[in-house]
Amino acid sequence: MAEDRNPHKRSTESGDTPSRWKIARRWSYSGLAFIAVVSLIGLIIAWSGHPSSNTLRYEFAKTCMQVLAVAVFGGLATIATFNFQHSRAQEDNRLERNRRQLEKERDQRSREDDQLRSIAEETLGIYNRVKRIRRLLKAETGDGTLARVAYDRYMTNLLDEQLTFERLRTLTLFNPDKRLRVPLDRGTNASRGPLTSQTLTDSYQKIGQYLNEVIAEYQQKRHIVPETTTASLAEFDRLSEFLGYEFAKRLAHPMDTIIEYMLVVLWQSPE
């Protein structure tokens, strides 16, 4: 655990590995070269007198020759071993860097998915609350009349939801997730064209503008609704459309696009 908390220390240690290999290789080569030179000098000195067999100089020359051969072949073996170990160390470092990069990308993808999932869940929650407002208001105006107390209560709630749609539009517009910056394949709905970040932003904007029209009518015409009696619902065009079939065209359809977009993004493979 302590090692995971100090990535700088791990990277420093990994960076020191090539230096340690160079130092060890240099000392090994120097030692073998020293032994080879000493053996060669001893062989030249012992052999210069043309010693006969079974003499001390002859045995010394044989020993120097053997040591020289061991030094030469040992040097070759040492070079091969160091090269092999060095290549293995480099490969291990490369794999470790790739593993860390992959973990970093997975963590970033997880955070991005969590944020988009949170936005999608909040959007669905708002949509359900707007539908609840619409159904309750529809029940209140079932006889074709509108009471001020109901108008005030439900338009106030609708204003809160309209502002939330505007906030979500801003969140998606400036979201750093790269998947929101490239066209997305719609799969079975490919004939409708690719999804883009503009598609998502426009859908939030359309909903916000539509609800704002209903609220603007409330601000303009609230005063014509008597406090003790009711007004005719027919005098409120935007509210009548909100309670009628216009709701599906101007709010439900953009919501379908938002949910489709979120699902396409969240179900994308990491590649």
C-alpha positions as CSV (number, residue, x, y, z in Angstrom):
1,M,0.0,0.0,0.0
2,A,2.8,2.4,0.9
3,E,4.4,1.8,-2.5
4,D,1.1,2.7,-4.3
5,R,1.0,6.0,-2.4
6,N,4.4,7.1,-3.6
7,P,4.5,6.8,-7.4
8,H,7.3,9.4,-7.6
9,K,9.5,7.1,-5.5
10,R,8.7,4.1,-7.8
11,S,9.5,6.2,-10.9
12,T,12.8,7.3,-9.4
13,E,13.8,3.8,-8.6
14,S,12.8,2.6,-12.1
15,G,14.9,5.5,-13.6
16,D,17.9,4.4,-11.4
17,T,17.8,0.8,-12.7
18,P,19.7,1.5,-16.0
19,S,22.4,3.4,-14.1
20,R,22.9,0.5,-11.7
21,W,23.2,-1.9,-14.6
22,K,25.8,0.2,-16.2
23,I,27.9,0.5,-13.1
24,A,27.7,-3.3,-12.4
25,R,28.6,-4.1,-16.0
26,R,31.5,-1.6,-16.0
27,W,33.0,-3.2,-12.8
28,S,32.5,-6.7,-14.2
29,Y,34.2,-5.8,-17.5
30,S,37.0,-4.0,-15.7
31,G,37.6,-7.0,-13.4
32,L,37.7,-9.5,-16.3
33,A,39.9,-7.2,-18.4
34,F,42.3,-6.9,-15.4
35,I,42.5,-10.7,-15.0
36,A,43.0,-11.2,-18.7
37,V,45.8,-8.6,-18.9
38,V,47.6,-10.0,-15.9
39,S,47.3,-13.5,-17.3
40,L,48.5,-12.4,-20.7
41,I,51.5,-10.6,-19.2
42,G,52.3,-13.7,-17.0
43,L,52.0,-15.9,-20.1
44,I,54.4,-13.8,-22.1
45,I,56.9,-13.6,-19.3
46,A,56.8,-17.4,-18.6
47,W,56.8,-18.4,-22.3
48,S,59.6,-16.0,-23.3
49,G,62.2,-18.3,-21.9
50,H,60.9,-21.3,-23.9
51,P,60.4,-23.4,-20.8
52,S,60.6,-27.2,-21.1
53,S,57.8,-29.4,-19.9
54,N,57.5,-30.3,-16.3
55,T,59.2,-27.1,-15.1
56,L,57.8,-24.4,-12.9
57,R,57.8,-21.8,-15.7
58,Y,56.0,-24.3,-18.0
59,E,53.3,-24.9,-15.4
60,F,53.0,-21.2,-14.7
61,A,52.6,-20.6,-18.5
62,K,49.9,-23.2,-18.7
63,T,48.1,-21.7,-15.7
64,C,48.2,-18.2,-17.2
65,M,46.9,-19.6,-20.5
66,Q,44.0,-21.3,-18.7
67,V,43.2,-18.2,-16.7
68,L,43.3,-16.1,-19.9
69,A,40.9,-18.5,-21.6
70,V,38.5,-18.4,-18.7
71,A,38.7,-14.6,-18.6
72,V,37.9,-14.4,-22.3
73,F,35.0,-16.9,-22.3
74,G,33.8,-15.6,-19.0
75,G,33.8,-12.1,-20.4
76,L,31.7,-13.3,-23.4
77,A,29.3,-15.1,-21.0
78,T,29.1,-12.0,-18.8
79,I,28.3,-9.8,-21.8
80,A,25.6,-12.1,-22.9
81,T,24.2,-12.4,-19.4
82,F,24.2,-8.6,-18.8
83,N,22.6,-8.0,-22.2
84,F,19.9,-10.5,-21.5
85,Q,19.2,-9.2,-18.0
86,H,19.2,-5.6,-19.2
87,S,16.7,-6.4,-21.9
88,R,14.5,-8.2,-19.4
89,A,14.7,-5.2,-17.0
90,Q,13.8,-2.8,-19.8
91,E,10.8,-5.0,-20.8
92,D,9.7,-5.2,-17.2
93,N,9.8,-1.4,-17.0
94,R,7.9,-1.0,-20.2
95,L,5.2,-3.4,-19.0
96,E,5.0,-1.6,-15.7
97,R,4.6,1.8,-17.4
98,N,1.9,0.3,-19.6
99,R,0.1,-1.2,-16.6
100,R,0.2,2.2,-14.8
101,Q,-1.1,4.0,-17.9
102,L,-3.9,1.5,-18.3
103,E,-4.9,1.9,-14.6
104,K,-4.9,5.6,-15.1
105,E,-7.1,5.4,-18.1
106,R,-9.5,3.0,-16.3
107,D,-9.7,5.3,-13.3
108,Q,-10.4,8.3,-15.6
109,R,-13.1,6.3,-17.5
110,S,-14.7,5.3,-14.3
111,R,-14.9,8.9,-13.1
112,E,-16.3,10.0,-16.4
113,D,-18.9,7.2,-16.4
114,D,-19.9,8.1,-12.8
115,Q,-20.4,11.7,-13.8
116,L,-22.4,10.9,-16.9
117,R,-24.5,8.3,-15.0
118,S,-25.2,10.9,-12.3
119,I,-26.3,13.4,-15.0
120,A,-28.5,10.8,-16.7
121,E,-30.1,9.8,-13.4
122,E,-30.8,13.4,-12.4
123,T,-32.3,14.1,-15.9
124,L,-34.6,11.2,-15.5
125,G,-35.6,12.3,-12.0
126,I,-36.4,15.8,-13.3
127,Y,-38.4,14.4,-16.2
128,N,-40.5,12.3,-13.9
129,R,-41.1,15.3,-11.6
130,V,-42.2,17.4,-14.6
131,K,-44.6,14.6,-15.6
132,R,-45.9,14.5,-12.1
133,I,-46.6,18.3,-12.2
134,R,-48.3,17.9,-15.5
135,R,-50.6,15.1,-14.4
136,L,-51.6,16.8,-11.1
137,L,-52.2,20.1,-13.0
138,K,-54.2,18.2,-15.6
139,A,-56.3,16.7,-12.8
140,E,-56.8,20.2,-11.3
141,T,-58.0,21.6,-14.6
142,G,-60.1,18.7,-15.7
143,D,-63.2,20.8,-15.9
144,G,-61.6,23.4,-18.2
145,T,-60.9,25.9,-15.5
146,L,-57.8,27.1,-13.7
147,A,-57.5,28.2,-10.0
148,R,-54.8,30.6,-8.9
149,V,-53.7,28.5,-6.0
150,A,-53.1,25.5,-8.3
151,Y,-51.5,27.7,-10.9
152,D,-49.1,29.2,-8.4
153,R,-48.1,26.0,-6.8
154,Y,-47.4,24.0,-9.9
155,M,-45.7,26.8,-11.9
156,T,-43.4,27.5,-9.0
157,N,-42.4,23.8,-9.0
158,L,-42.0,23.8,-12.8
159,L,-39.7,26.8,-12.6
160,D,-37.3,24.9,-10.3
161,E,-37.2,22.0,-12.8
162,Q,-36.7,24.4,-15.8
163,L,-33.6,25.9,-14.0
164,T,-32.2,22.5,-13.4
165,F,-32.5,21.6,-17.1
166,E,-30.5,24.8,-17.8
167,R,-27.9,23.7,-15.3
168,L,-27.5,20.3,-16.8
169,R,-27.2,21.8,-20.3
170,T,-24.2,23.8,-19.0
171,L,-22.7,20.7,-17.3
172,T,-22.8,18.8,-20.6
173,L,-21.6,21.7,-22.7
174,F,-18.4,22.1,-20.7
175,N,-17.9,18.5,-19.7
176,P,-14.2,17.5,-20.4
177,D,-15.2,13.9,-21.4
178,K,-13.7,13.3,-24.9
179,R,-16.6,11.0,-25.8
180,L,-18.9,14.0,-25.8
181,R,-16.7,15.7,-28.5
182,V,-16.9,13.1,-31.2
183,P,-19.9,11.8,-33.2
184,L,-21.4,8.6,-31.8
185,D,-22.9,5.7,-33.7
186,R,-26.6,5.3,-32.9
187,G,-26.5,1.5,-33.6
188,T,-30.0,0.5,-34.7
189,N,-31.0,4.1,-35.1
190,A,-28.1,4.9,-37.4
191,S,-30.5,6.1,-40.1
192,R,-31.3,9.2,-37.9
193,G,-27.6,10.3,-38.2
194,P,-24.8,10.3,-35.6
195,L,-25.2,11.7,-32.1
196,T,-22.9,14.7,-31.3
197,S,-22.4,16.9,-28.2
198,Q,-24.5,19.5,-30.1
199,T,-27.3,17.0,-30.2
200,L,-27.1,16.6,-26.4
201,T,-26.8,20.3,-25.7
202,D,-29.6,21.2,-28.1
203,S,-31.9,18.7,-26.5
204,Y,-31.4,20.2,-23.0
205,Q,-31.8,23.7,-24.5
206,K,-35.1,22.7,-26.3
207,I,-36.6,21.4,-23.1
208,G,-35.4,24.4,-21.1
209,Q,-36.9,26.9,-23.7
210,Y,-40.2,25.0,-23.8
211,L,-40.7,25.1,-20.1
212,N,-39.6,28.7,-20.1
213,E,-42.4,29.5,-22.5
214,V,-44.9,28.0,-20.1
215,I,-43.5,29.9,-17.2
216,A,-43.3,33.2,-19.2
217,E,-47.1,32.8,-19.8
218,Y,-47.6,32.3,-16.1
219,Q,-45.7,35.6,-15.4
220,Q,-47.7,37.5,-18.0
221,K,-51.2,36.1,-17.3
222,R,-51.2,35.1,-13.6
223,H,-53.0,38.4,-12.7
224,I,-56.1,37.4,-14.8
225,V,-56.8,34.4,-12.7
226,P,-59.1,35.5,-9.8
227,E,-58.1,34.7,-6.3
228,T,-61.5,33.3,-5.2
229,T,-62.8,31.9,-8.5
230,T,-61.3,30.4,-11.6
231,A,-60.3,31.3,-15.1
232,S,-60.9,29.5,-18.3
233,L,-58.0,27.2,-19.3
234,A,-58.6,28.1,-23.0
235,E,-57.1,31.6,-22.2
236,F,-53.7,30.0,-21.5
237,D,-52.3,28.7,-24.8
238,R,-48.9,27.5,-23.5
239,L,-50.3,25.8,-20.5
240,S,-53.0,24.1,-22.6
241,E,-50.3,22.8,-24.9
242,F,-48.2,21.6,-21.9
243,L,-51.2,19.6,-20.7
244,G,-52.0,18.4,-24.3
245,Y,-50.2,16.6,-27.1
246,E,-47.5,19.3,-27.5
247,F,-45.8,18.0,-24.4
248,A,-44.7,14.8,-26.2
249,K,-43.3,16.7,-29.2
250,R,-41.4,19.4,-27.3
251,L,-40.3,17.6,-24.1
252,A,-40.7,13.9,-24.3
253,H,-38.9,13.5,-27.7
254,P,-35.8,15.6,-26.7
255,M,-35.7,13.5,-23.5
256,D,-35.6,10.3,-25.5
257,T,-32.6,11.8,-27.4
258,I,-30.8,12.7,-24.1
259,I,-31.3,9.2,-22.7
260,E,-30.2,7.5,-26.0
261,Y,-27.1,9.7,-26.0
262,M,-26.2,8.8,-22.4
263,L,-26.7,5.1,-23.0
264,V,-24.6,5.1,-26.2
265,V,-21.7,6.9,-24.4
266,L,-21.9,4.7,-21.3
267,W,-22.0,1.5,-23.3
268,Q,-19.0,2.4,-25.4
269,S,-16.1,0.0,-25.1
270,P,-12.9,1.4,-23.5
271,E,-11.1,1.1,-26.9
